[in-house]
Structures are given as structure tokens and as C-alpha cells.
């Protein structure tokens, strides 16, 4: 058989190292090029070119190299990058990390094939994110608002309920000021089977699965598949958003597993490590994923991203959360102390931040008093933290009457405002009302971040402690 010019077949495999094979004598091979590995038995495996050096190419095999031999193995370079079919019928389906169905249904047939690496968006063509997304979680909607087109990561720790929070957001999220169809694309990397099953069941029981697409790369999947998974999910999301004009919420978990796979591949290739063994290009690699979100001028659809990452030893200065914070527009931080006290969701009141919140709330979007109320809640809770530190030294009985009022506010804030049920879906009016109830425990003169008009309209001082 005579191969086309775009396909070059080689039999001189110089070595096999872990999931990598080294092919010698190659010509015209490009970085990221798709490769077929063919064995004498007729088995075909797929790989991707990771490195090209003169006449040598390093290929990562998606299915792994177990059972492969250097003898009689042929490699065919296909002259193209990895592409997946994209179609609306992919909603309601479950795929592996490479976009292949694993739900027992046939492969989606589509005339549209898209490169999983996507295309960069011209910064001038981007439209500034402004529309409020209601998640039904007060700690997010009231104080760390998610905006349509934003990338807002969740920083968690081992054993924390980040998966439950992600599933709750996927079930409850909706846009109040827009009529575009809302859908969810969920990608899991390196997760255990029980975690994957939890997400599938949660979306299925709530009826959200019919309007969602799930990409799963389990813990036993090859490292290269985990690296492809978020890109395959975002490729479908881009088709839904920019071709079919939907609003797409993309949830990516766990980005720390993704980065571990990137470190593993970097080590296999013999690259010089950077911080904690991660490759020096970790920042740009993460940016290539996070920046595939937003809105494009003239297009009604949009992509909003919620990447979830676990911080080793709850260390927020670890390279993965540290670099993620530079690229994204804020973070939702889960607090171990709140979690240990049984508060769900244990979203930290002070380290959490949404940098785009100010542009998506207020009159005509949520409510006129929203910004002032959120600022006042932040200020009061910060004072609670300082008073608790003082009480730990001198004892609570030595505190002033005002300090004790703030401690009462802090307990109520955590137990009534931050805490809510897993199935509790609060609308923004309810969230704001609870916020004003919390401020009612404090005297009016302490509300220095709220306008006089809003105080007169919403503030009702609590008389129970008099």
C-alpha cells in the first residue's frame, strides 16, 4: 500500500521507556502530531508526538506501551493533530478523556472535527463578562459572585467536599438576565471510580445529565489522556457556545491531578524541573486551558469555567494554586476549620474573592444594595477573626460588649449565611435577606460601608439581646 504524503511509516523504533517510544530516522514530523502504532497482530494504538529532535521523535502512547515490542512495530505519523467530532447530540453522553463514548451508546457521527488544542481568541474580540450567574449557594452568590464568561477556580484540600459543591453548582446554576440555553460540560481527570459515579448519579438524578456532557479520565488512565481530557471537553464547549450560541458552564476537576500528569511526562522526557519538580512551562500550559473561556463580541454564547484543584497540605502557595490564581479572576477557597465544624459548604469568608463581581451585580442585575452589603459582611467578618484571636489570649469574658456582639455575629454568619443544605437552592433575594439579618445583630453605626438609603430600607436592628 502506498501511503499519502501526509502519512509517513517507520519501523525503526529505537526504544520504549514507560509510556514513551522513540522513533529514529523521521522527517517532516511536527510537535503534537498524531501517530498510529501498529503491531503485527493488527492492533492499532494512538499516540502523540511530544518532542522532535533532528531525526528522532518521542511519542506518548495513549493506551500505554504494555505488550509492545521494538521488533516488527510500525509507527505512522498522520500529519495532523488530535481531533474529536463535536455535535449537539454529545449532550447527555459520557465519554473517556479522548472523547470516545463509554456509556454503551455508539460514537457520535459529525461532519465537524475540531482540534483539541483549540484556537487562541483575539483579545480585542473578547467581550467583558457582566451577567450574574446564580449558583444557589449564598457564600458564592452574595460575596464571591460568579459572572458569565469568568474563570473562577475552587481551591480545596484533601477530603474536603469540593466534589459536592461542584455537583451542586452544576445542578443549580442559571443566568437570570439572559435567555440563552444553559448547559454543563464536566471533565474529571485522575479521579477514582466512586467520584466519577457520584457525579454521574448526581447529574442524572437531578435531570441535568440530559443537558450535559461528561468526560472521564479515571485514576488508572494514562497520563497523556489526563492531559487531553480538559482540552477535549473545552473543544466541545467551544462548539456549543460559539457555533450553537449556548451558555456553557465547564467544570474541571482535579487540576492538581492534571498538573501531576504534566510533571510525570516532563520527568519522562528528561526536562529540567522547576518548582517542586513541575516543568517550567506550567504557567503557560495552565493558561492554555483557562483562557479558553469567556465571551466573543457578536456571539451570544459563552464559556464560564470552574476549575477545581486540591492543595497539597492545604498549601495555597503550592505552584498549582499559586499559578492558577495569577491566571484566573479570583478563587473560592474551602476552609479546613469550617469543614471540621460541620459547616457546608466550608467556603472561607476572607481568602475567597471574585475579581469580576463588581461588574455583574447591582441594580438591574441582582439588587442595588448587593455591593455594599457584601463589602460590609466582609469587613465585619474580618473583625470577627481579629476578635477571636484576641479572645484566645485574654479570654472571651474580658472582651467589650461590642466585641461580644461581633462574636455573636460571626457565629450566626457561619451557621446561617455560609451554611446551607446540599439540596438547598437559595435565590439571590433570599441570600441578600439573610445577609441583612446577620447585620441586624450589630448597631447601625457599625455599618459604614452601606449607603444611608439602603440602611433605611433594609436594616432592622435586632432587639433580642437588649
C-alpha positions, 0 to 999 in steps of 0.5 A: 500500500502506498501511503499519502504524503501526509502519512509517513511509516517507520519501523525503526523504533529505537526504544520504549521507556514507560509510556514513551517510544522513540522513533529514529530516522523521521522527517517532516514530523511536527510537535503534537502530531498524531501517530498510529502504532501498529503491531503485527497482530493488527492492533492499532494504538494512538499516540502523540508526538511530544518532542522532535529532535533532528531525526528522532521523535518521542511519542506518548502512547495513549493506551500505554506501551504494555505488550509492545515490542521494538521488533516488527512495530510500525509507527505512522505519523498522520500529519495532523493533530488530535481531533474529536467530532463535536455535535449537539447530540454529545449532550447527555453522553459520557465519554473517556478523556479522548472523547470516545463514548463509554456509556454503551451508546455508539460514537457520535457521527459529525461532519465537524472535527475540531482540534483539541488544542483549540484556537487562541481568541483575539483579545480585542474580540473578547467581550467583558463578562457582566451577567450574574450567574446564580449558583444557589449557594449564598457564600458564592452568590452574595460575596464571591459572585460568579459572572458569565464568561469568568474563570473562577477556580475552587481551591480545596484540600484533601477530603474536603467536599469540593466534589459536592459543591461542584455537583451542586453548582452544576445542578443549580446554576442559571443566568437570570438576565439572559435567555440563552440555553444553559448547559454543563460540560464536566471533565474529571481527570485522575479521579477514582471510580466512586467520584466519577459515579457520584457525579454521574448519579448526581447529574442524572438524578437531578435531570441535568445529565440530559443537558450535559456532557461528561468526560472521564479520565479515571485514576488508572488512565494514562497520563497523556489522556489526563492531559487531553481530557480538559482540552477535549471537553473545552473543544466541545464547549467551544462548539456549543457556545460559539457555533450553537450560541449556548451558555456553557458552564465547564467544570474541571476537576482535579487540576492538581491531578492534571498538573501531576500528569504534566510533571510525570511526562516532563520527568519522562522526557528528561526536562529540567524541573522547576518548582517542586519538580513541575516543568517550567512551562506550567504557567503557560500550559495552565493558561492554555486551558483557562483562557479558553473561556469567556465571551466573543463580541457578536456571539451570544454564547459563552464559556464560564469555567470552574476549575477545581484543584486540591492543595497539597497540605492545604498549601495555597502557595503550592505552584498549582494554586499559586499559578492558577490564581495569577491566571484566573479572576479570583478563587473560592477557597474551602476552609479546613476549620469550617469543614471540621465544624460541620459547616457546608459548604466550608467556603472561607469568608476572607481568602475567597474573592471574585475579581469580576463581581463588581461588574455583574451585580447591582441594580438591574442585575441582582439588587442595588444594595448587593455591593455594599452589603457584601463589602460590609459582611466582609469587613465585619467578618474580618473583625470577627477573626481579629476578635477571636484571636484576641479572645484566645489570649485574654479570654472571651469574658474580658472582651467589650460588649461590642466585641461580644456582639461581633462574636455573636455575629460571626457565629450566626454568619457561619451557621446561617449565611455560609451554611446551607443544605446540599439540596438547598437552592437559595435565590439571590433575594433570599441570600441578600435577606439573610445577609441583612439579618446577620447585620441586624445583630450589630448597631447601625453605626457599625455599618459604614460601608452601606449607603444611608438609603439602603440602611433605611430600607433594609436594616432592622436592628435586632432587639433580642439581646437588649 
